[in-house]
Amino acid sequence: MADWPSTLPQRMTVDGYGSSMPNLTVKTAMEVGPAKIRRRTTCGVRPIKGTIIFTHDELDEFKTFFEDTILGGSLRFNWIDPEIVDEDISVEMRFTDIPSWTPFGNDWKVSLGLEILP
């Protein structure tokens, strides 16, 4: 399995970061009354969204990683958990959205949609 390139920034920016709990339930509509909700599984994927700032050269390297190494985002990769600040705990991730970028001064602000796998 591929690793996030060590030559790229290792942390997303705090501004724009978001996450939520995994959805572990299934909801079934009833003919009458409130829907039934039950636990579907004991673990699930944790969605995260965030941004990261790249230089022009880093953006080129990121494109190569995305397109060639993880085959357009179809493969999983290892990267540090963005919510664990004091340690570099590696987790398995995959992209849920195609990355996009906009100019940010002389750099690039890249938007990432990912999920952390159980």
PyMOL commands that set and color helices and strands:
alter all, ss='L'
color gray80, all
select helices_A, chain A and resi 56-69
alter helices_A, ss='H'
color red, helices_A
select strands_A, chain A and resi 2-3+18-19+25-28+36-39+46-54+77-80+90-95+100-104+107-116
alter strands_A, ss='S'
color yellow, strands_A
deselect
rebuild
show_as cartoon
